[in-house]
Amino acid sequence: MTDDHAVPYPHFQVNCKIYPGTGGDEGLRFARIVERVQDEADATFVFTPQLPDLRRIATETDLAVTTPIVDGVEAGRGIGKILPETIEAAGALGAVINHAEARDTLSSIERKIERCKQVGMDSIVCVDSVEMGRAVAAFDPDSLVFEKPSDISTDRAITQTHPDRVREFVRTINDVNSRTAVLVGGGISTVDDVRRAFEQGADAAGAASAISLAGDPEARLRSIAEAFEDL
């Protein structure tokens, strides 16, 4: 991985999705919890809010913010589409593409990566296999998120269940495109999961429900922050 990314590395990504307590005023309060832990711990968090809250959180916190979705469109007709220029102007440093809950075609992925480049946002593309990672890496994304869809919202972290697969993925991406960062997601929920991700060669890790639905999100984040101490 090179250092020409808009999103800081290494980091832990906190993804709100549309979980309760992560939107509107509650979403801002949640973001401020993440910001407080970041300020007080030796860790970096990237925050992916619900889309309507993006500008507010980018403006009212010091968190690195990414958009949960974007479209590969140009300005003009396209009601309901999400224009990359508008998202970048709202404060997004990157855009999540091809999440398991919002799949894209390969041609759409390639187009979105290109449009992100044009506006200066990082492309953060989710893939579910080494083979797909190899194919998408050829499009020069800024980051690939490696996760098994069946692990999402579970406690089965791929860094625990398939460590060799993570190492293989990291090696493959480094061989195909050493500029592309690797983030591990899907089932990540503990500091040990995150430590293992870094030990296995990943540049970042992330979670959604493990933080958003935690009984004490701040305590969970402070625990995860310990994974950054030896980096």
N, C-alpha and C positions, 0 to 999 in steps of 0.2 A: 504494500500500500504506500502511495506517495502522500505528501502533506498538502496537496492542492485541493482539499475538500472544504466546503463551506461549513459542514457539520463537524464539530470537534471530536477527536478520537484520542484515547479510548473513551467510551461512554456506556451508560445504561439508558436505554430508551423506555420511557413510560408512555404507553399508548392508552388513551381513554376509551377508544371505540365509542359506544353509546351507553356505557354502563351508568347506572343511577349514581347521582352524586358527582358526576364529572362534567356537567354542562352548566352554562350560565354563571350565576354568582357562586354556586357550589363548585363549578369547574375552576373558577379563579382561586377560590380558597384551596382547592386541591393542588393547583399549580404552585401556590405559595408555600405549601408544605414541602413540595419537591424542591423549590428554590431554597428554603431554609436549610434543608438537609445538605444540599449542595454547598451552600455558603459555610456551613459549620463542619463539613467533612471533606476529606481529601478525595473527592469523587466528582465526576461530571455526568449530569443527566440531560437527556434530550427529551423534550415533551411533545407529544402528538395529541393535541386537543380535539374535541369535536369541532368540526369545520367552522360553525358560526362564531366560535370563541377565539379563533386563531389570532386575529389582529389585536384583540383586547389583551390576550396573554402575552403576545410578543411585545406589546407596548408597556404593560404594567408589571412585567417581571423581567429578570435578566436571563431567563432560560433560553437555551437554543430550542427553537420551535420548528416542527415539521408538519406538513399537511397530511392528513390521512388518505387523501385522494386528489387526483388532478386529471385533466383530460389533455390529450395531444392535439388541441385545436388552435386555430388562429383567431384573432379578433374578427368579429363579424356576426353572421347569423349562427344560432346555436343555443337557443334558450335552454337554461338548466345545465349547461356545460360549465366546467370550472376552468377558466383561462389561466395558464401558467403565470402570465404577467401580473394578473390581479393578486394571485396568491403570493408571489414574490414581493409585491409592493405591500402586502399586509404583514410581512415580516417572516415568512417561511424561509428557512435555510435549505430545506429539502422536501421531497415529495415521496410518499410511500406508493408503490406501484405493484399491482398484481398480488395483493394480499389474498389469502385463501378465501376470504369472505367477499372479495370483489375482484374476481379473476379477469385477466386480459388475454387477448391473443398475442402470439409472438410479434406480429406486425404492429399491434397497438403498443406493446412494451417498447419496441424499438423507436416508435414515433414519440412516445412520452419521454424517453431518455433524451432524444434529440431536442425536444422542446424545452426540457429542463436545462440543458446545456445553453440554449439560446438566451435564457433569462437569468442564468447564473445560479440556479438552484441545483442541489445534489439530487440525483435519482437514486432511490432506495428500493430495490426490486426484490420482492419475495419469490423464492423458488423452493421446490420441495424435493429436489434430487441433485446428485452430483452432475448427472447428464444435462438437466435443464440449466444448472448453474454454468456449465461449460458453454452452452449455446448462448445464454444471455450475456455472459462475460464478453463475448465477441462484439456486443453492441456498445461496449465501454461505459457501463453504468458506474456510478460513484461507489455504490455499495450493493451487496447482495445479502439478503436475509435468508438464512438457511433454517427451515423448520419443517417438521412433519405436520400436516394439517390435523391428523388425529391426536397430536399432543397438545394442541391449542386448548387452553382453559383446563388443563389437567396438571397433575404434579409429576408427569413423566418427562423430565427434561432430557432432550436428546444428548446433552453432554454427559448424562449419567447412563442412559440406556444404549447409546450407540457412539461412544467416544471415537472409535476408529473411523466411523463415517464422517464425523466432524473433521478429523485430521485429514482424511482423504479430500474432503471438500475444500479445505483451506489450501492444500497442496495444488489441487487442480486449478483453482482460481488464480493462485500465484503464478502458475505456469502459463495460463491463458492470458491473463491481464493483471500484472502485478500492481497496477494503479488502483484496482478495485478493492475496497474494504470488505470484510466479512463480518456480519452480525449473526449471532445465533439466537433464535427465539423458539417459541413453542414449548410450553411446560416449564420454562425457567421461572423459579419461584424462591430460591434460597441463595444465600451467599455462596454456598458450596457449588451450586449450579453455575454461578457467574465465575467463580474462581476457575472451575474446570474449563469454561469457555475460553478464558484467557490462556490457560495452560495448554489448551488444544490448538492454539494459534489464532483464535478469533480476535478481531479488533474491537468488538462491542457485543453486548447482549441486550436483551429487552424482554418486557412482559407487559401484559394488559391486566387481565383479571387478578393475577397474583398481587398486584398493587392496588388497583381500583376497588377490588372487593375485599381487601384485607380488613380485619377488625381494627387494626392499628397501622394504617399505611406508613406513618412516619417511622414507627419502630422497624417495619419491614425494610424501608429504604435505608435507614441507618445501618441495619445489618448488612445489606447489600453493598453499602459504601465501603465496608471493610475489605471487599475484594480488590479495591484499587490501591490498598496500602503498599503492596509489594511491586507495583508496576513501575 
